Amino acid sequence: MSRFAVNRILCPGLELEDFFRLAADLQLGKVELRNDLPGGRILDELPPEGVVDLCREYGIRIITINALQKFNVASLRSQLIDELRELIGVARSIRCPALVLCPNNDVTDNRPANQIRTDTVSAMKAFAPLFDDRVSPESWSLSAFGKARWTH
């Protein structure tokens, strides 16, 4: 199996089954779905079990759903937690093992670097209870995230 995956943004107008067929034709067995395509349809209104069946039919593994946007903006925390709960539910229902969390990258964000770091850590700690036991803030110090250099 290829080490590469294809992101649905490649052909955002394709129906999900057609996107899976394209990935299979390209011999790419891994895909990334998105929640920011027109209409906000991650699964194209298919039931989760239908998506799982399509994955099996085309030999596809959904590796991530992209993304919880602006996850480190403190003023959006309540809304982000609700959105994250929904994304986790969708991911679990289709056997997707990961979600992408994108920090705010708006050029008008005038928070100082130390505030961005504080808001990011605070967000991750707030989100951690929503994930299973494999995710914990204590492990971050050992990861690239814990060693990130925060610049602005």
PESUL-V546755 format. One record per backbone hydrogen bond with DSSP energy under -0.5 kcal/mol. NH is the residue of the N-H (numbers start at 1). CO is the residue of the C=O. If there is no record, write none. Layout:
NH_CO, NH_CO
This chain:
6_30, 8_32, 10_7, 11_8, 12_9, 14_11, 19_15, 20_16, 21_17, 22_18, 23_19, 24_20, 25_21, 26_22, 27_24, 28_23, 29_27, 30_4, 31_61, 32_6, 33_64, 35_66, 40_37, 41_38, 42_40, 46_43, 50_47, 51_47, 52_48, 53_49, 54_50, 55_51, 56_52, 57_53, 58_54, 59_55, 59_56, 60_55, 61_29, 63_31, 63_61, 64_31, 65_98, 66_33, 67_65, 67_100, 68_100, 69_67, 71_68, 71_102, 73_70, 74_72, 76_73, 77_74, 80_76, 81_77, 82_78, 83_79, 84_80, 85_81, 86_82, 87_83, 88_84, 89_85, 90_86, 91_87, 92_88, 93_89, 94_90, 94_91, 95_92, 96_91, 97_62, 97_95, 100_65, 102_68, 102_100, 103_101, 109_106, 110_108, 115_112, 116_112, 117_113, 118_114, 119_115, 120_116, 121_117, 122_118, 123_119, 124_120, 125_121, 126_122, 127_123, 128_124, 129_125, 130_127, 131_127, 131_128, 135_132, 136_134, 139_136, 140_136, 140_137, 141_138, 142_139, 143_140, 146_140, 147_143, 148_145, 150_148, 151_149
